[in-house]
Amino acid sequence: MYMLDTNTVSYISYLTDLFIFLFQQISKTILNQKTIPLPFLYILSSFILSKKG
């Protein structure tokens, strides 16, 4: 079992919080515009696919 030190854990949680924050901001912008930009959809889908793989 690979153990993570506290610096790595805090860094990962920081990145997670940052990603969630950015995602919420982008979602608000999309809802305000009532349109979803295609580049964002492409980036998001490729990110999700890379996470699954």
N, CA, C and O atoms as a Maestro MAE file, in Angstrom:
{
 s_m_m2io_version
 :::
 2.0.0
}

f_m_ct {
 s_m_title
 :::
 protein
 m_atom[212] {
  # First column is atom index #
  i_m_mmod_type
  r_m_x_coord
  r_m_y_coord
  r_m_z_coord
  i_m_residue_number
  s_m_chain_name
  s_m_pdb_residue_name
  s_m_pdb_atom_name
  i_m_atomic_number
  :::
  1 25 0.852 -1.197 0.000 1 A "MET " " N  " 7
  2 3 0.000 0.000 0.000 1 A "MET " " CA " 6
  3 2 0.886 1.246 0.000 1 A "MET " " C  " 6
  4 15 1.799 1.382 0.814 1 A "MET " " O  " 8
  5 25 0.594 2.143 -0.928 2 A "TYR " " N  " 7
  6 3 1.408 3.350 -1.042 2 A "TYR " " CA " 6
  7 2 0.834 4.428 -0.140 2 A "TYR " " C  " 6
  8 15 -0.337 4.790 -0.257 2 A "TYR " " O  " 8
  9 25 1.674 4.945 0.770 3 A "MET " " N  " 7
  10 3 1.216 5.963 1.711 3 A "MET " " CA " 6
  11 2 1.545 7.358 1.173 3 A "MET " " C  " 6
  12 15 2.643 7.603 0.675 3 A "MET " " O  " 8
  13 25 0.577 8.260 1.284 4 A "LEU " " N  " 7
  14 3 0.788 9.646 0.873 4 A "LEU " " CA " 6
  15 2 1.177 10.482 2.081 4 A "LEU " " C  " 6
  16 15 0.604 10.329 3.159 4 A "LEU " " O  " 8
  17 25 2.151 11.363 1.900 5 A "ASP " " N  " 7
  18 3 2.494 12.267 3.002 5 A "ASP " " CA " 6
  19 2 1.514 13.440 3.025 5 A "ASP " " C  " 6
  20 15 0.735 13.630 2.091 5 A "ASP " " O  " 8
  21 25 1.564 14.215 4.091 6 A "THR " " N  " 7
  22 3 0.566 15.273 4.288 6 A "THR " " CA " 6
  23 2 0.658 16.345 3.208 6 A "THR " " C  " 6
  24 15 -0.361 16.916 2.819 6 A "THR " " O  " 8
  25 25 1.860 16.626 2.718 7 A "ASN " " N  " 7
  26 3 2.002 17.641 1.669 7 A "ASN " " CA " 6
  27 2 1.270 17.224 0.397 7 A "ASN " " C  " 6
  28 15 0.587 18.030 -0.234 7 A "ASN " " O  " 8
  29 25 1.423 15.954 0.032 8 A "THR " " N  " 7
  30 3 0.757 15.464 -1.172 8 A "THR " " CA " 6
  31 2 -0.751 15.492 -1.002 8 A "THR " " C  " 6
  32 15 -1.479 15.879 -1.917 8 A "THR " " O  " 8
  33 25 -1.223 15.080 0.176 9 A "VAL " " N  " 7
  34 3 -2.666 15.048 0.433 9 A "VAL " " CA " 6
  35 2 -3.251 16.450 0.372 9 A "VAL " " C  " 6
  36 15 -4.294 16.660 -0.247 9 A "VAL " " O  " 8
  37 25 -2.590 17.414 1.010 10 A "SER " " N  " 7
  38 3 -3.099 18.784 1.000 10 A "SER " " CA " 6
  39 2 -3.050 19.359 -0.416 10 A "SER " " C  " 6
  40 15 -3.928 20.130 -0.803 10 A "SER " " O  " 8
  41 25 -2.032 18.988 -1.186 11 A "TYR " " N  " 7
  42 3 -1.931 19.460 -2.567 11 A "TYR " " CA " 6
  43 2 -3.072 18.904 -3.412 11 A "TYR " " C  " 6
  44 15 -3.675 19.622 -4.211 11 A "TYR " " O  " 8
  45 25 -3.361 17.613 -3.226 12 A "ILE " " N  " 7
  46 3 -4.452 16.982 -3.976 12 A "ILE " " CA " 6
  47 2 -5.788 17.617 -3.608 12 A "ILE " " C  " 6
  48 15 -6.605 17.902 -4.484 12 A "ILE " " O  " 8
  49 25 -6.011 17.839 -2.313 13 A "SER " " N  " 7
  50 3 -7.275 18.449 -1.887 13 A "SER " " CA " 6
  51 2 -7.381 19.880 -2.408 13 A "SER " " C  " 6
  52 15 -8.470 20.342 -2.748 13 A "SER " " O  " 8
  53 25 -6.248 20.578 -2.469 14 A "TYR " " N  " 7
  54 3 -6.240 21.935 -3.021 14 A "TYR " " CA " 6
  55 2 -6.634 21.915 -4.495 14 A "TYR " " C  " 6
  56 15 -7.444 22.729 -4.938 14 A "TYR " " O  " 8
  57 25 -6.063 20.992 -5.242 15 A "LEU " " N  " 7
  58 3 -6.393 20.883 -6.661 15 A "LEU " " CA " 6
  59 2 -7.862 20.534 -6.850 15 A "LEU " " C  " 6
  60 15 -8.524 21.058 -7.747 15 A "LEU " " O  " 8
  61 25 -8.372 19.638 -5.992 16 A "THR " " N  " 7
  62 3 -9.776 19.247 -6.089 16 A "THR " " CA " 6
  63 2 -10.686 20.437 -5.830 16 A "THR " " C  " 6
  64 15 -11.644 20.665 -6.568 16 A "THR " " O  " 8
  65 25 -10.381 21.200 -4.771 17 A "ASP " " N  " 7
  66 3 -11.178 22.391 -4.462 17 A "ASP " " CA " 6
  67 2 -11.119 23.394 -5.610 17 A "ASP " " C  " 6
  68 15 -12.129 23.996 -5.975 17 A "ASP " " O  " 8
  69 25 -9.929 23.564 -6.172 18 A "LEU " " N  " 7
  70 3 -9.763 24.513 -7.269 18 A "LEU " " CA " 6
  71 2 -10.584 24.089 -8.480 18 A "LEU " " C  " 6
  72 15 -11.232 24.917 -9.121 18 A "LEU " " O  " 8
  73 25 -10.552 22.789 -8.791 19 A "PHE " " N  " 7
  74 3 -11.300 22.280 -9.938 19 A "PHE " " CA " 6
  75 2 -12.798 22.466 -9.732 19 A "PHE " " C  " 6
  76 15 -13.509 22.873 -10.651 19 A "PHE " " O  " 8
  77 25 -13.280 22.166 -8.517 20 A "ILE " " N  " 7
  78 3 -14.705 22.328 -8.214 20 A "ILE " " CA " 6
  79 2 -15.106 23.792 -8.332 20 A "ILE " " C  " 6
  80 15 -16.158 24.115 -8.884 20 A "ILE " " O  " 8
  81 25 -14.257 24.677 -7.807 21 A "PHE " " N  " 7
  82 3 -14.542 26.112 -7.882 21 A "PHE " " CA " 6
  83 2 -14.633 26.575 -9.334 21 A "PHE " " C  " 6
  84 15 -15.573 27.273 -9.715 21 A "PHE " " O  " 8
  85 25 -13.647 26.181 -10.139 22 A "LEU " " N  " 7
  86 3 -13.645 26.575 -11.546 22 A "LEU " " CA " 6
  87 2 -14.862 26.016 -12.271 22 A "LEU " " C  " 6
  88 15 -15.472 26.692 -13.099 22 A "LEU " " O  " 8
  89 25 -15.208 24.766 -11.946 23 A "PHE " " N  " 7
  90 3 -16.356 24.139 -12.597 23 A "PHE " " CA " 6
  91 2 -17.644 24.888 -12.270 23 A "PHE " " C  " 6
  92 15 -18.492 25.082 -13.141 23 A "PHE " " O  " 8
  93 25 -17.790 25.310 -11.007 24 A "GLN " " N  " 7
  94 3 -18.979 26.065 -10.604 24 A "GLN " " CA " 6
  95 2 -19.037 27.412 -11.317 24 A "GLN " " C  " 6
  96 15 -20.097 27.831 -11.780 24 A "GLN " " O  " 8
  97 25 -17.889 28.087 -11.401 25 A "GLN " " N  " 7
  98 3 -17.854 29.384 -12.081 25 A "GLN " " CA " 6
  99 2 -18.222 29.240 -13.558 25 A "GLN " " C  " 6
  100 15 -18.986 30.042 -14.097 25 A "GLN " " O  " 8
  101 25 -17.675 28.217 -14.202 26 A "ILE " " N  " 7
  102 3 -17.970 27.986 -15.620 26 A "ILE " " CA " 6
  103 2 -19.441 27.636 -15.800 26 A "ILE " " C  " 6
  104 15 -20.078 28.081 -16.755 26 A "ILE " " O  " 8
  105 25 -19.982 26.837 -14.878 27 A "SER " " N  " 7
  106 3 -21.392 26.455 -14.965 27 A "SER " " CA " 6
  107 2 -22.289 27.678 -14.845 27 A "SER " " C  " 6
  108 15 -23.268 27.805 -15.581 27 A "SER " " O  " 8
  109 25 -21.961 28.582 -13.918 28 A "LYS " " N  " 7
  110 3 -22.741 29.812 -13.773 28 A "LYS " " CA " 6
  111 2 -22.688 30.625 -15.060 28 A "LYS " " C  " 6
  112 15 -23.707 31.146 -15.514 28 A "LYS " " O  " 8
  113 25 -21.512 30.731 -15.639 29 A "THR " " N  " 7
  114 3 -21.357 31.500 -16.869 29 A "THR " " CA " 6
  115 2 -22.190 30.892 -17.990 29 A "THR " " C  " 6
  116 15 -22.843 31.608 -18.748 29 A "THR " " O  " 8
  117 25 -22.161 29.566 -18.088 30 A "ILE " " N  " 7
  118 3 -22.930 28.884 -19.131 30 A "ILE " " CA " 6
  119 2 -24.423 29.108 -18.916 30 A "ILE " " C  " 6
  120 15 -25.159 29.379 -19.865 30 A "ILE " " O  " 8
  121 25 -24.869 28.995 -17.660 31 A "LEU " " N  " 7
  122 3 -26.290 29.190 -17.370 31 A "LEU " " CA " 6
  123 2 -26.711 30.621 -17.668 31 A "LEU " " C  " 6
  124 15 -27.820 30.855 -18.149 31 A "LEU " " O  " 8
  125 25 -25.837 31.574 -17.386 32 A "ASN " " N  " 7
  126 3 -26.158 32.975 -17.660 32 A "ASN " " CA " 6
  127 2 -26.260 33.235 -19.163 32 A "ASN " " C  " 6
  128 15 -27.113 33.997 -19.618 32 A "ASN " " O  " 8
  129 25 -25.382 32.596 -19.918 33 A "GLN " " N  " 7
  130 3 -25.368 32.823 -21.362 33 A "GLN " " CA " 6
  131 2 -26.438 32.010 -22.082 33 A "GLN " " C  " 6
  132 15 -26.805 32.331 -23.212 33 A "GLN " " O  " 8
  133 25 -26.943 30.958 -21.433 34 A "LYS " " N  " 7
  134 3 -27.932 30.054 -22.015 34 A "LYS " " CA " 6
  135 2 -27.374 29.303 -23.228 34 A "LYS " " C  " 6
  136 15 -28.126 28.677 -23.975 34 A "LYS " " O  " 8
  137 25 -26.072 29.368 -23.416 35 A "THR " " N  " 7
  138 3 -25.443 28.614 -24.496 35 A "THR " " CA " 6
  139 2 -24.194 27.935 -23.953 35 A "THR " " C  " 6
  140 15 -23.513 28.473 -23.080 35 A "THR " " O  " 8
  141 25 -23.901 26.756 -24.474 36 A "ILE " " N  " 7
  142 3 -22.707 26.036 -24.043 36 A "ILE " " CA " 6
  143 2 -21.675 26.093 -25.169 36 A "ILE " " C  " 6
  144 15 -21.928 25.602 -26.269 36 A "ILE " " O  " 8
  145 25 -20.511 26.691 -24.897 37 A "PRO " " N  " 7
  146 3 -19.475 26.754 -25.932 37 A "PRO " " CA " 6
  147 2 -18.940 25.360 -26.253 37 A "PRO " " C  " 6
  148 15 -18.673 24.566 -25.351 37 A "PRO " " O  " 8
  149 25 -18.788 25.075 -27.525 38 A "LEU " " N  " 7
  150 3 -18.329 23.755 -27.946 38 A "LEU " " CA " 6
  151 2 -16.924 23.418 -27.454 38 A "LEU " " C  " 6
  152 15 -16.685 22.271 -27.076 38 A "LEU " " O  " 8
  153 25 -15.977 24.370 -27.441 39 A "PRO " " N  " 7
  154 3 -14.645 24.025 -26.926 39 A "PRO " " CA " 6
  155 2 -14.687 23.548 -25.484 39 A "PRO " " C  " 6
  156 15 -13.942 22.644 -25.104 39 A "PRO " " O  " 8
  157 25 -15.562 24.157 -24.673 40 A "PHE " " N  " 7
  158 3 -15.666 23.734 -23.278 40 A "PHE " " CA " 6
  159 2 -16.177 22.303 -23.194 40 A "PHE " " C  " 6
  160 15 -15.663 21.502 -22.413 40 A "PHE " " O  " 8
  161 25 -17.195 21.979 -24.002 41 A "LEU " " N  " 7
  162 3 -17.730 20.617 -24.015 41 A "LEU " " CA " 6
  163 2 -16.643 19.623 -24.407 41 A "LEU " " C  " 6
  164 15 -16.528 18.552 -23.813 41 A "LEU " " O  " 8
  165 25 -15.850 19.982 -25.407 42 A "TYR " " N  " 7
  166 3 -14.787 19.094 -25.874 42 A "TYR " " CA " 6
  167 2 -13.744 18.871 -24.791 42 A "TYR " " C  " 6
  168 15 -13.323 17.739 -24.554 42 A "TYR " " O  " 8
  169 25 -13.324 19.954 -24.129 43 A "ILE " " N  " 7
  170 3 -12.317 19.853 -23.076 43 A "ILE " " CA " 6
  171 2 -12.844 19.026 -21.919 43 A "ILE " " C  " 6
  172 15 -12.135 18.172 -21.386 43 A "ILE " " O  " 8
  173 25 -14.096 19.278 -21.524 44 A "LEU " " N  " 7
  174 3 -14.683 18.558 -20.397 44 A "LEU " " CA " 6
  175 2 -14.804 17.069 -20.699 44 A "LEU " " C  " 6
  176 15 -14.470 16.237 -19.856 44 A "LEU " " O  " 8
  177 25 -15.281 16.727 -21.900 45 A "SER " " N  " 7
  178 3 -15.466 15.323 -22.240 45 A "SER " " CA " 6
  179 2 -14.121 14.606 -22.329 45 A "SER " " C  " 6
  180 15 -14.003 13.465 -21.883 45 A "SER " " O  " 8
  181 25 -13.117 15.252 -22.891 46 A "SER " " N  " 7
  182 3 -11.803 14.620 -22.982 46 A "SER " " CA " 6
  183 2 -11.193 14.445 -21.597 46 A "SER " " C  " 6
  184 15 -10.489 13.468 -21.344 46 A "SER " " O  " 8
  185 25 -11.467 15.403 -20.689 47 A "PHE " " N  " 7
  186 3 -10.962 15.288 -19.320 47 A "PHE " " CA " 6
  187 2 -11.611 14.109 -18.608 47 A "PHE " " C  " 6
  188 15 -10.930 13.337 -17.934 47 A "PHE " " O  " 8
  189 25 -12.934 13.968 -18.758 48 A "ILE " " N  " 7
  190 3 -13.649 12.865 -18.110 48 A "ILE " " CA " 6
  191 2 -13.167 11.533 -18.671 48 A "ILE " " C  " 6
  192 15 -12.973 10.576 -17.922 48 A "ILE " " O  " 8
  193 25 -12.975 11.468 -19.984 49 A "LEU " " N  " 7
  194 3 -12.525 10.223 -20.599 49 A "LEU " " CA " 6
  195 2 -11.124 9.856 -20.122 49 A "LEU " " C  " 6
  196 15 -10.840 8.679 -19.898 49 A "LEU " " O  " 8
  197 25 -10.253 10.834 -19.964 50 A "SER " " N  " 7
  198 3 -8.897 10.546 -19.502 50 A "SER " " CA " 6
  199 2 -8.916 10.096 -18.047 50 A "SER " " C  " 6
  200 15 -8.073 9.297 -17.639 50 A "SER " " O  " 8
  201 25 -9.872 10.600 -17.251 51 A "LYS " " N  " 7
  202 3 -9.996 10.166 -15.865 51 A "LYS " " CA " 6
  203 2 -10.422 8.708 -15.796 51 A "LYS " " C  " 6
  204 15 -9.910 7.947 -14.975 51 A "LYS " " O  " 8
  205 25 -11.372 8.310 -16.667 52 A "LYS " " N  " 7
  206 3 -11.845 6.930 -16.654 52 A "LYS " " CA " 6
  207 2 -10.735 5.983 -17.090 52 A "LYS " " C  " 6
  208 15 -10.572 4.903 -16.522 52 A "LYS " " O  " 8
  209 25 -9.967 6.395 -18.108 53 A "GLY " " N  " 7
  210 3 -8.899 5.541 -18.618 53 A "GLY " " CA " 6
  211 2 -7.783 5.520 -17.642 53 A "GLY " " C  " 6
  212 15 -6.772 4.856 -17.875 53 A "GLY " " O  " 8
  :::
 }
 m_bond[211] {
  # First column is bond index #
  i_m_from
  i_m_to
  i_m_order
  :::
  1 1 2 1
  2 2 3 1
  3 3 4 2
  4 3 5 1
  5 5 6 1
  6 6 7 1
  7 7 8 2
  8 7 9 1
  9 9 10 1
  10 10 11 1
  11 11 12 2
  12 11 13 1
  13 13 14 1
  14 14 15 1
  15 15 16 2
  16 15 17 1
  17 17 18 1
  18 18 19 1
  19 19 20 2
  20 19 21 1
  21 21 22 1
  22 22 23 1
  23 23 24 2
  24 23 25 1
  25 25 26 1
  26 26 27 1
  27 27 28 2
  28 27 29 1
  29 29 30 1
  30 30 31 1
  31 31 32 2
  32 31 33 1
  33 33 34 1
  34 34 35 1
  35 35 36 2
  36 35 37 1
  37 37 38 1
  38 38 39 1
  39 39 40 2
  40 39 41 1
  41 41 42 1
  42 42 43 1
  43 43 44 2
  44 43 45 1
  45 45 46 1
  46 46 47 1
  47 47 48 2
  48 47 49 1
  49 49 50 1
  50 50 51 1
  51 51 52 2
  52 51 53 1
  53 53 54 1
  54 54 55 1
  55 55 56 2
  56 55 57 1
  57 57 58 1
  58 58 59 1
  59 59 60 2
  60 59 61 1
  61 61 62 1
  62 62 63 1
  63 63 64 2
  64 63 65 1
  65 65 66 1
  66 66 67 1
  67 67 68 2
  68 67 69 1
  69 69 70 1
  70 70 71 1
  71 71 72 2
  72 71 73 1
  73 73 74 1
  74 74 75 1
  75 75 76 2
  76 75 77 1
  77 77 78 1
  78 78 79 1
  79 79 80 2
  80 79 81 1
  81 81 82 1
  82 82 83 1
  83 83 84 2
  84 83 85 1
  85 85 86 1
  86 86 87 1
  87 87 88 2
  88 87 89 1
  89 89 90 1
  90 90 91 1
  91 91 92 2
  92 91 93 1
  93 93 94 1
  94 94 95 1
  95 95 96 2
  96 95 97 1
  97 97 98 1
  98 98 99 1
  99 99 100 2
  100 99 101 1
  101 101 102 1
  102 102 103 1
  103 103 104 2
  104 103 105 1
  105 105 106 1
  106 106 107 1
  107 107 108 2
  108 107 109 1
  109 109 110 1
  110 110 111 1
  111 111 112 2
  112 111 113 1
  113 113 114 1
  114 114 115 1
  115 115 116 2
  116 115 117 1
  117 117 118 1
  118 118 119 1
  119 119 120 2
  120 119 121 1
  121 121 122 1
  122 122 123 1
  123 123 124 2
  124 123 125 1
  125 125 126 1
  126 126 127 1
  127 127 128 2
  128 127 129 1
  129 129 130 1
  130 130 131 1
  131 131 132 2
  132 131 133 1
  133 133 134 1
  134 134 135 1
  135 135 136 2
  136 135 137 1
  137 137 138 1
  138 138 139 1
  139 139 140 2
  140 139 141 1
  141 141 142 1
  142 142 143 1
  143 143 144 2
  144 143 145 1
  145 145 146 1
  146 146 147 1
  147 147 148 2
  148 147 149 1
  149 149 150 1
  150 150 151 1
  151 151 152 2
  152 151 153 1
  153 153 154 1
  154 154 155 1
  155 155 156 2
  156 155 157 1
  157 157 158 1
  158 158 159 1
  159 159 160 2
  160 159 161 1
  161 161 162 1
  162 162 163 1
  163 163 164 2
  164 163 165 1
  165 165 166 1
  166 166 167 1
  167 167 168 2
  168 167 169 1
  169 169 170 1
  170 170 171 1
  171 171 172 2
  172 171 173 1
  173 173 174 1
  174 174 175 1
  175 175 176 2
  176 175 177 1
  177 177 178 1
  178 178 179 1
  179 179 180 2
  180 179 181 1
  181 181 182 1
  182 182 183 1
  183 183 184 2
  184 183 185 1
  185 185 186 1
  186 186 187 1
  187 187 188 2
  188 187 189 1
  189 189 190 1
  190 190 191 1
  191 191 192 2
  192 191 193 1
  193 193 194 1
  194 194 195 1
  195 195 196 2
  196 195 197 1
  197 197 198 1
  198 198 199 1
  199 199 200 2
  200 199 201 1
  201 201 202 1
  202 202 203 1
  203 203 204 2
  204 203 205 1
  205 205 206 1
  206 206 207 1
  207 207 208 2
  208 207 209 1
  209 209 210 1
  210 210 211 1
  211 211 212 2
  :::
 }
}
